[in-house]
């Protein structure tokens, strides 16, 4: 992924940071929350995984006072999902499966666009289980709502898409691609045999795609920057796409996050839009990196013809999963950037905060605080609550303190003289506003997890191999390693544990890294943390996204396929719980209220080798199973992203 233009590097990092980068290995975890790096030199460091030389010796019982009781699985390169002994993983909902009573998936990819609109989209990501009936704690029946991040056109069509065969690209292929994006709402239930199944038919099943009408809410709705030829009022957008992580509101709605939307737009050669720096700041220059060719058939994806259409994407979209007739709403008060997660935290006084990372190298961490309070006794008080509030961006200080800087028009440099005419412009160009106000550039801030009891927060920073490169920011306390290819996880607590606070204390939870740091491949070895989620037992689940090009090269080979781990922050113990098939990313997770079923998404099994990726080809239509044949096997035709349901064979709590 190309990094957008960023401000030049600041002064060299103090020697303390160099010491920190050397001292904190992948397996070191700071003791206690909110320690702060100022106290690091005097603090005891707790091993991130207090492993025994023999994994089996520690596999059946948790560490003293710990929560983890499963036998960790080893690193794997097998083309399958591996879970611990005593657990079972079964495919529940794969790309192309009907959401209700729609058509079946055809392994030769000849399903039509109309078929795809009634089937699971591609590349499953952020996900949540909503019990049925609404407001209950049912653990056997519910709605599973999940994102579909992007598409692989080499798998979606016989012969591939526009990048493979431009002359054969037509409206039918375009509409099938639109239908493969977005969100699925599927009804699921657990039968008397203990197995989970999709309920078909279901009156609640629904697909929201890149062609679904979606309302705009909040300060940017109706603004001139949001108006287009198709929508002169600037209040209705067609579609949501590149939906990555997610969030869940206290009032029971689903928040889907639009991430790499820029890859769908093309800027014709020689075209210079007004205020080009604002477009470059969102990587809108030249041909979209997805090379989908949508602009050849839909003018709204041609920036020269519809310069405002990109402004209508990159938002958080709120969906009511229980009402299939409801219109999703893009909540513009939460800002526009490559949203990765929209984690909601409810304060004791009804204050609602939504936390998001901006998943690019040197981008920022954000928090939105609603102006109105939510009353749990009145779920209707959540309606449109996310349309009014203050968006903040984080500044991490070297002493372990931090502050939330308000992105409010008229505050500091956010004035008309500096190119921000009003609050809508601040939100549409949130990245530029965060630049101006002096936020801390991070190593690809992604998922944010919240402790359901203490409200402590955790942030995955996947990687940033460009930190410290010429013209780039150097290491700092919150991003302590230059050329950081492996990533790390931060945690923080707001002052008073209140989500509306403007100051916080933070520390480094764990630095991922290569197993050769300690001369072995311990059971907790991992790199590139991405998905994060904390369950009601306060176990932090970590999912990894080592890019396929790295899985086969250098020190990354020791990690094998991508994985999912469980971490007990109270003891520092980490155990590998799951490994995925070849070429996949493990992403998206949710549990039933009784914690006895874990749903996990396996995304893009069979992502192509580096030599094809370097030429912009994510899949080879002539050999779709060359890398992976999961989950249907080599004779089936092509790999498919899928949701798996994981249970303990004895019916117990997952991970305990």
N, C-alpha and C positions, 0 to 999 in steps of 0.2 A: 504494500500500500504506500503510495507516494505521500509524503508529509507536506502539508500546506506551508506556505511561506510564514515564518515566524519571526518575531523580533530577534535581533542579534543577541548572542550570549552575553550574560552579565559578567561581573567580576569572577575570577576563579573561586571555586568552592574552598572554604577553609580547610586546613589540614584535618580537622576533626572528622569531616565527611569521608576523607580518604581512609582514615582509621576505621570509621564505621563500616565502610564498604568491605574492608578486609576482615573486620572482626565479626560481622553478622553474616554467617553462612546460611544456606538454605534451611538448615535444621535448627536455627536458633530463634527462640520466641521470647519476647519481653515478658517479664513477670508482672502480671496485674495490669488492669486497664488504666489508661491515663497516666502512665509513668512519665512520659515525656523524655525526649532525648537528652535534656540537660542533666538528668539523673543517671544516664546510661553508664558513665564511667564507674559510678559507685554501686550500680545495681548488679544483682546476680542474674545471669542469663539462664533461662530455662530451656532445655533442648526441645525443639519443635516436635521431635518424635523420640521419646526415651526408649529406644529399641533394644531388644535382646539380640545377641548374636544369632540366635536361632528363632526365626519368626514364629515357628509352631509353638515354641515354649510360652509365648505371650499372647497367643491368638484366641484362646478360649475364654479368658477372663479380662475385664478391664483393669487398667492401672488403678492403684489405690485411690479411691475417691473419684475415679473417672467414669465416663459414660459409655465407652466403646467396648463391645463384647464380642465382636465378630472376628474371624480369622482373616487377616488382610490377604488380598490376592496379589500374585506376583506381576511384574511387568509382563506385557503380552504383545505379540505381533500377530496373533491369530485373527482370522476374519470372522469374529463372533463376539458376542457380549459375554464377558466372564464376570460372575458374581461369587461371593464367598460360599464355602460349603454350608449347606443348610438353607440356601436361598434359591429361588427360581425366578427367571426373567422371561416373560412371554410378550411377543409383539401384540400390541393392541390396536394401533391405528397408524397405517403407513400411507405414504404418498399414493394417491390414486384410489384409496379405499372410499367407498361411498359414505357420505356423512349421514345419510338417512336411507331412503329407498332409491337412491340414484344408481347409475350404471357401475358395473364392476370394472376394475383396473385391467387393462390389456397390456401384457408384457412387451408387445412390439411397439408400444407408444402410439398406437393409432386411435386412442380415445380423442374425441372431438373437443373443441372449445366448450361446447354446451355440456359435455360430459364432465370436463374438468371443473366447471362451476359448481358441480354437485359432488365433488370428490375432495379428498384431502389435498391441500396444496403441497408444495415442495419445501424441503429443508426446514423441518420443525425446530422451534426455538423456545422462547419464554412461554411458561405454561402455568395454569392454576386449576385446582379442583374446587368447584363450588358445589357444596352438598345440596341435594334435593330432598324435601322441598326447601325453598328459599328460607334462610334463617335457621335451618336445622343443623344438627351435628351429625348427620347421616354419614356413615363410613362405607355404605354399600351401594349408594346411588347418587349420581351427581352429574354436573356438566363439567367436561374437560375443555378448557379454552386455551388455545395455543397459537403462537405466531408461525408464519412461514416466511423465513428471512429473505431468500432470494431464489432464483431458478438456475438450473443447469440445462441449457437449451439442447445440449448434445444428448441428454436423456429424455427431454420432454417431447421431442419430435423425431420421427424417423428421418435420418439424414441431417439432423441438427437445425439450428436456427439461423439468424441473419449472419452471424459471424462465420458460419460454416458454408452457407449457400445464399449469398445476398440476392441472387436472381430468383431463387425459389421462395423468397420470403413474401408472405401474403397476409391478408386480413385474418384468415382463420388461424394462422400461427400466432399473430399478434394477440388475438383475443384469448387464445389458450394460455399464452404467457401472462396476460393480465389476470386470468382466473386462477393461475397457480400461485399467485402472491396473496398476501393478506393474513387472514385469521380464520381459524375453524372454531366453531362451537359444536361439540358433539355430546350426546347423552350417553353415559356409560353406567354399567351396573355390575355388581358381583353376584354370580349365581350361587346356587346351593353347593356346587362343586368347588367353590372358592375361586373360580376363574373370572376375570374381568372381560366384558364384551361391550362393543358398541351397540346401543339400543337402536334397532331399525324396524319400522320407521319411527321417527321422533318429531313431534311438532315443534320442539325447541332447537333442533339442529339448524345450523346456519353457516354460510360462508360469507365473509366480508373480503372483497378482493380489490385489485387495483382499478376496478371500474365502478365500485359501489359509491353512490352519493353520500358525502360526509359533510356535516355542518361545521362551520367555523365559529368558535366561541372565544370570548375574552377580548383584550384590547386591540388585537390586530384584525378582528373580524370587520369586514367592510372597508378597511383602510385602502387607500390608493395602491399600496404595494401589493395588495392581495387581489386586485381586480384584473380580469383577463377578458379576451374577446368572447369566450364561452360563458363567463360569469362576470358580467359588468358590475354586479353588486358586491363581489368579493366575499360571498358568504357561504358558498357551496363548492366543495372540492370533489372531483372524481377520484376516488381511490386512496388506499394506503398501501405502501409497499416498503420493502426492506425492513420489515418489522422484526426486531431483535428481542431484547429482554422485555420485561413487563413490570406491572405493579398491580396491586389490588387495593381498592379503597375500603375504608371502614364501613361504608354503606353498601358494599357488595357489588361494585362494578369492576370491570377489567380495564387496565391501562396498557395499551400496546404502544411500543416505542418505535418511531421511525428513525432508522439509523442512516445507512449509506445511500440515501435517496439520490445523491448527486450522480451516481453511476448510470442513471437512466436518461440523463439529459445530454444533448449535444450542442456545442457551440461551434457553428460553422467557421471554417478557416477564414481568417481575415476580419471576422466580426468582433467589434470591441463594444461591449455593453456599456451603458452609463454606469459610472462608478465601478470600474472593472475590479478594483481591489476588493470590493465587497463580494463579488462573485468568486474571485480566486480564493477568498478566505473560506469558502465552502467547496473548494476544489471543482468549481464549475468553469472549466476551460478545456477546449478541444473536445474530442469524442469522449463520451461517457465510458468509464473504464469497463463497464459490463458489456459494452459493444452489442447492445441488444437491437439497435436499429429502429427503435420505436418512433423516432423523429421522422423516419421516412414515410410513415403512414398516419401519425398523429402529430399535427403541428404544435400541440402544447408541449411536446418534449424537445422542440427546437427553440433554443434560447433567443435566437434572432427574431423569431416570429412571436413568441410569447415570453418576454423577459421576466414577467412576474410569476409564471407558473412554478419555478423552483422555490419561491418564497412560501408556497402553499404546502410544502412538504418539509419534514424534519421536526415534526411536532409529536406530542403525546396525545393519543386518541383514546377517549373514554367510550366504553361499550357496555351496555346493559345486557349481560348474557341471558337473563331470564325473560327478556322481551324481544322476540325475533322481529317484531315490527318496528322497534325503536331505531332512531337514526344515530349513528356514532357521531361524536363531536371531537374536533381537534381543539385542545385547550391551549390557546396561544399564550396565556399568562405564564406558562411554564418554560417559555423560550424555545428558540429554534436552533438546533444543532444535531449532531449524530447521537441521539438519545440512546443510552444503554442503561436500562432500568428506570423505573419510576416508583421507587420504594416509599410507601406511605407509612408514616409514624403518627400515632394519635397521642397527644398529651393528656394528662389527667384533667385539664380544664377544657378539653374539646379542641385544642389547637391541632391543626393538621399540617404536616410538612411532607413534601415529596422530594426525594433525593434522586439525582441523576448524574451519571458520568457522561462525558463526551468522548466517544471512542475514537480518538485520533492521537497520534504522537504529539506531545506538548499541548494537549488541550486541558480542559478544566473540569472541576467538580462543582455541581450546582445544588441549590436547595430552594424550593418554593414554599413559602408559608402563606396559607390562606388567611384572608382578612376575617372571614366569618368563622365561627366555631361550629363544630359538629356535635349534635346531641344524639348519642347512641339510642336513646329512647324514642327518637323520631328520625328514622332513616331518610325521610323526605328532606331533612335539613341538609343532606349532602348534595341535593340537586343543584347543579351549576356552581357549587362551592369553589371549584378550581378555576373559575373565571376571574376571580378578584383576589389579589394578593401581591406579595413582594417576592421577586426572584433575586436570589443571592448567588454569589460565586465565592469559592473558598480561597483563602490565603493561608498557607501553612508556614509557620515561623520555625526557625531552627531550634528554639528552646522547647519544642513540644506543645506550644500553644498554637491556636489558630483563630481566625476570625472570618465571619461571613460578610462580604462586601455587597451592599445593595445595588442592584442594577435598576436604578430608578431615574427616570428622566429628570434632568436638572441637578443631579447629584454629581459633584466633582466634575470630571471631563464630559459627562453625558449631556451635552448641551447642543443647541443648534449650531453654534460656532464650530463644534467638532464633528458635525455631520449627523447628529441625532435630533431630528426635528420634533419628535414626540416619543411617548412611551412605546408605541407600536414599532417604531424604528429600532428602539433599544432591543425589543424582543425578537424582531425579524432578524436582526444582525447581532444576536447575543454574543457571538464569538468576538466581534469587533468591540463590543461594549466591555467584555471581560478583559480584552487586551488593554483597553484604555484605562481601566480602573486598577490594574496591577494584580490580577489573580496569579496563582502559582501554576505554571505549566507542568503537567503530570505525564507519567509514562503509560499512556493509553488508559484512562480511567473507565472502568467498565461496570460490572454489576455491583450493587450496594445491598448488603444484607443488614437487617435490624434484629437485635435481640428482643424477643417478644415481651420480656419482663423488664429489663434494665434500660432498653432503648439504646444501648451501645450499638455503634455502626461499624461496618466492615466494608472496605473498598478493594476490589481487585484491580491491580495495575498489570496488564498482561505482558507488556514488553516495551522497550524503546531502544533499539540498537543504535539510534542516531544521537542519543544524549551525549554531549561532550564533543560531537563532531564539529568541524570548523563552521562557525556561524550559527551554532545551535547552543541552547542553554546547557551549562555544565551540571554536574551533580549538585544536589542540595539535600537537606536533611530528610525531606519527604520522598525524594527520589535519589537514594544514596549511592547508586552505582552508575558510573559512566558506561556507555555501550551496554545497556542492560537488556540482554537477549532473553532472560528467563522470567522477569517480572517479580512482583511481590504483592503483599497484602497489607494495607494500613487499617487501623481501627481508631475510633475516637468516641468521646462522650461529650455531649453538649453540656454547657454550664447548667447545673441544676437538673441534668437529665431531661431538659425541657426542649422539645423540638423547635420552639420559637426563639431560642437563644441565639445571640449573634457572636458568641465566642465558644471555643471548645478546646479540649486537650486531646492530643493524638500521640500514637506511637506506631512502630513497625511491628505487625503481628508476626510475619514470617517473610524471609527472602527465599524465593525459589532459586534453584540452581542445579548445576550439573553434579551427578553422583560422584564424579572423580574428585570432588572437593575433599572427600574423606576416604578415597581409595576403594570404595565398594559401591554397590547399588542397593542401598537400604530400602526397606519396604515403603518408606514414606516419600521416596524421590518423586518429584514432579516439577514441571515447568509450565510457564504461561498460564497462570490462573485466570479464569474468565468468569464462568457462572458461579454465583454465591447464593446460598440460602440458609437460613437458620430455622430449625424446627422447634417445636414447643419444649423439647428437652434441653434446648440451648446447645445442640450439636450444630456446628457450622459445616455445611457441605460445600465442597470445592470442586469445580469442574474445570478441565483444561482444554486449551485450544492451541496446541502446537501446530503451526502451519504444516501442511503436507510436505512442502518443499524442505522443511527442516527435519521431519521425522526420519528421513533417510540420509541425514548428513551430520557429520561431526559429533559433538557431544550429545546432541539430541537423540541419537540412536539408542542410547542407554535407557531412555524413557519408554520406548516402545510406542504403542498406540495411545491415543488420548484416553483420559481416565476421569474417575470421580473418587474423591477422598472425603473422609469424615474427620473433623477436627474437634477436639474438646478444648476450647480456649482456656478453661480453668486449670487444666493440667499440662497443656502443651502437647498432648498426644495427637498424632495424625496417623490414620490407617487408610490404605488404598482399599476402596470398596468395590470398584467396578472398572473394567477396561472395555473399550469399544472395539468395533471392527476396524479393518484397515482403512486409512484415509479419512476417518470420520472426525467430527468434533462432538464431544459430549456436552450437551447444553440443555438447559431447561429442566426444572424439577418441581415436584409438588407432592404432598402426602395427603392421605385421607385424615380426618380429624383424630382417628384412633391410632395414627402413626403405624398402621400395620400394612399399608400399601404405599409404595414409593413409585411415582411415575417419573420416568427419565426419557429425554429425547436424544436420539442418535441422529446427528445431522450429516449430510453429504458423505455417506460411506462411498469409498471409491473415488474421492477427489483425485484428479489426475496427477501423474508424476511431474516433477519440476520442469522437465524439458518441454512439455506441452503447456504448462502454466506460464512459462516464460514467453510463449507466443500468444498468450491471452485466451487459450482454450481450456476451459474448466473441465470439459468432458470430451471424450472422443466418441462420436456417434457410431463409428464403425466397429468399436470394440468397447461397449459400455461396461462389461464386467472384467476388463483387463486388470483393474486394481482391486475391486471388491464385488462380491456377488451377494452380499448380505441385504436383506434377511431371507430371500427366497431361494438362494442356491444357484449354482452355475447354470443349470438348465432353464432357469426362469426368464432370463433376458436382460435385466438391468437392476442395479442396486436402488434401494429406496430409503429415504429418510423415514424414521418411524418412532412412535412412542412405545416404550416397553413398560409393562407393569411388573414390579418386583415385589415379591412377598417372601416371608419366612415360611419354610415348610411346616414349622410347628405353630404357625399362626401368631407368632410373637411380634413385638415392636421392632421396627427396622433399626438396625445398628446397635441395639441394646445387648 
